[in-house]
Amino acid sequence: MVEDKAKVSNKINSTPPSTPYMSVGALSRRSGIAVSAIHYYEREGLLRATRNSANHRRYNRASLRILAIIKAGQRAGLPLSEIRTALGPALSGDPLGREEWRRISEGWRDDLDQRIETLKRVRDRLSICIRCGCLSHELCRMFNPEDAAAAEGPGAPGLEADLPPRPDAAAPSHS
């Protein structure tokens, strides 16, 4: 039995490197992204394919990295237009190496930090008056007397503006 495993292992290790081009199905299986999404990214200019003699799409292996970056950007809440801009050189066929990924991720960092701060502000203010105009919360009289926030425009300005801390709450712990 041990010999059989060694034969299988040697056979696996001796196989030639995989082809530099993949079908859309192979790219989907390898990346975990649906074929329909891959086609969508191609239509949106985020991914490029060549065609073989049978007119089937063929993607180079660098497409795996591009798809991973698209997925990372989407998970971070970035719009596809920003992801497309960040991918710039890769969309013209240049490979994406470590330095390019560093450039992309650093370019997203400030935007992500701002998004994180906004999410924290929203989280911390969900249980207080956000000056939406409903006047139903007991703290509305303190934060938005007689709906004074209406003069600030539409929406809930309390989610965007810096509000004083809730009088009945201790400072949030960030442990």
C-alpha positions as CSV (number, residue, x, y, z in Angstrom):
1,M,0.0,0.0,0.0
2,V,2.9,2.4,0.8
3,E,4.3,1.7,-2.7
4,D,1.0,2.6,-4.3
5,K,0.9,6.0,-2.5
6,A,4.5,6.7,-3.6
7,K,3.6,5.9,-7.2
8,V,0.6,8.2,-7.1
9,S,2.7,10.9,-5.5
10,N,5.5,10.6,-8.1
11,K,2.9,10.6,-10.8
12,I,1.3,13.8,-9.5
13,N,4.7,15.5,-9.0
14,S,5.9,14.5,-12.5
15,T,2.9,15.9,-14.4
16,P,3.8,18.8,-16.7
17,P,2.9,22.3,-15.4
18,S,-0.7,23.3,-16.2
19,T,-1.4,25.2,-19.3
20,P,-1.0,28.9,-19.1
21,Y,-4.6,29.4,-20.4
22,M,-7.9,28.2,-18.9
23,S,-11.4,27.8,-20.0
24,V,-14.0,29.9,-18.3
25,G,-15.2,26.8,-16.4
26,A,-11.7,26.0,-15.2
27,L,-11.2,29.7,-14.1
28,S,-14.6,29.5,-12.3
29,R,-13.7,26.3,-10.4
30,R,-10.2,27.6,-9.5
31,S,-11.3,31.1,-8.4
32,G,-14.6,30.2,-6.8
33,I,-16.4,32.8,-8.9
34,A,-19.4,32.0,-11.0
35,V,-19.1,31.8,-14.8
36,S,-21.8,34.5,-15.1
37,A,-19.8,36.8,-12.8
38,I,-16.6,36.2,-14.9
39,H,-18.5,37.1,-18.0
40,Y,-19.8,40.2,-16.3
41,Y,-16.3,41.3,-15.3
42,E,-15.2,40.8,-18.8
43,R,-18.1,42.9,-20.2
44,E,-17.2,45.6,-17.6
45,G,-13.6,45.7,-18.7
46,L,-12.1,44.2,-15.6
47,L,-10.9,41.0,-17.2
48,R,-9.7,40.0,-20.7
49,A,-10.0,36.7,-22.5
50,T,-8.5,35.5,-25.8
51,R,-10.4,33.2,-28.1
52,N,-9.1,29.8,-29.4
53,S,-9.8,28.5,-32.9
54,A,-13.2,27.2,-31.8
55,N,-14.0,30.8,-30.6
56,H,-14.0,29.6,-26.9
57,R,-12.8,32.1,-24.3
58,R,-9.4,31.4,-22.8
59,Y,-8.1,33.2,-19.7
60,N,-4.4,33.4,-18.7
61,R,-3.4,32.4,-15.2
62,A,-2.9,36.0,-14.2
63,S,-6.8,36.2,-14.4
64,L,-6.8,34.4,-11.0
65,R,-5.0,37.2,-9.3
66,I,-7.2,39.8,-11.0
67,L,-10.3,37.9,-9.8
68,A,-8.9,37.7,-6.3
69,I,-8.3,41.5,-6.2
70,I,-11.8,42.1,-7.5
71,K,-13.2,39.9,-4.8
72,A,-11.1,41.7,-2.1
73,G,-12.3,45.1,-3.4
74,Q,-15.9,44.0,-3.4
75,R,-15.6,42.6,0.1
76,A,-14.2,45.9,1.2
77,G,-17.3,47.6,-0.3
78,L,-15.4,49.3,-3.2
79,P,-17.4,50.1,-6.4
80,L,-16.2,48.3,-9.5
81,S,-15.2,51.6,-11.0
82,E,-12.6,52.0,-8.3
83,I,-11.4,48.5,-8.6
84,R,-11.1,49.0,-12.4
85,T,-9.0,52.1,-11.9
86,A,-6.7,50.3,-9.4
87,L,-6.2,47.4,-11.7
88,G,-5.1,49.8,-14.5
89,P,-1.9,48.1,-15.9
90,A,-3.2,44.6,-15.3
91,L,-6.1,45.3,-17.6
92,S,-3.8,45.9,-20.5
93,G,-2.1,42.6,-19.9
94,D,0.8,43.5,-17.6
95,P,1.3,40.9,-14.8
96,L,0.3,41.9,-11.3
97,G,3.2,41.2,-8.9
98,R,3.8,41.9,-5.3
99,E,4.6,45.6,-5.9
100,E,1.4,46.2,-7.9
101,W,-0.7,44.6,-5.2
102,R,1.0,46.8,-2.6
103,R,0.2,49.8,-4.7
104,I,-3.4,48.8,-5.0
105,S,-3.9,47.9,-1.4
106,E,-2.3,51.1,-0.2
107,G,-4.4,53.1,-2.5
108,W,-7.5,51.6,-0.9
109,R,-6.3,52.0,2.7
110,D,-7.5,55.6,3.2
111,D,-10.9,54.9,1.7
112,L,-11.3,51.8,3.9
113,D,-10.2,53.7,7.0
114,Q,-12.9,56.3,6.3
115,R,-15.5,53.6,5.8
116,I,-14.5,51.9,9.0
117,E,-14.9,55.2,10.9
118,T,-18.3,55.8,9.4
119,L,-19.4,52.3,10.3
120,K,-18.2,52.8,13.9
121,R,-20.1,56.1,14.1
122,V,-23.3,54.5,12.8
123,R,-22.9,51.6,15.2
124,D,-22.3,53.8,18.2
125,R,-25.3,56.1,17.3
126,L,-27.9,53.5,16.5
127,S,-29.5,53.7,19.9
128,I,-29.6,57.5,20.2
129,C,-31.3,60.3,18.3
130,I,-29.9,60.5,14.8
131,R,-31.9,63.7,14.1
132,C,-34.0,62.0,11.4
133,G,-37.1,64.0,12.4
134,C,-39.3,61.3,13.8
135,L,-39.1,62.9,17.3
136,S,-40.1,59.6,18.9
137,H,-36.9,58.9,20.8
138,E,-36.7,60.3,24.4
139,L,-33.4,61.9,23.6
140,C,-34.8,63.7,20.5
141,R,-35.6,66.7,22.7
142,M,-32.0,67.1,23.6
143,F,-30.3,66.3,20.2
144,N,-33.0,67.6,17.9
145,P,-35.5,69.9,19.7
146,E,-38.5,70.7,17.5
147,D,-36.8,69.0,14.6
148,A,-34.2,71.7,14.2
149,A,-32.2,69.2,12.1
150,A,-34.7,69.7,9.2
151,A,-32.8,72.9,8.4
152,E,-29.7,70.8,7.8
153,G,-31.3,69.0,4.8
154,P,-32.7,65.6,4.1
155,G,-31.7,62.4,5.8
156,A,-30.4,61.8,9.3
157,P,-27.7,64.3,9.9
158,G,-26.9,62.7,13.3
159,L,-25.3,59.8,11.4
160,E,-22.9,62.1,9.6
161,A,-22.2,64.9,12.0
162,D,-20.1,64.8,15.1
163,L,-22.6,64.5,18.0
164,P,-21.9,64.9,21.6
165,P,-21.7,61.6,23.5
166,R,-24.9,60.1,24.9
167,P,-25.4,61.5,28.4
168,D,-26.5,58.1,29.8
169,A,-23.7,56.0,28.2
170,A,-20.1,55.5,29.3
171,A,-17.4,55.8,26.7
172,P,-17.4,52.8,24.4
173,S,-14.7,50.3,25.0
174,H,-12.7,49.2,22.0
175,S,-11.1,46.1,23.4
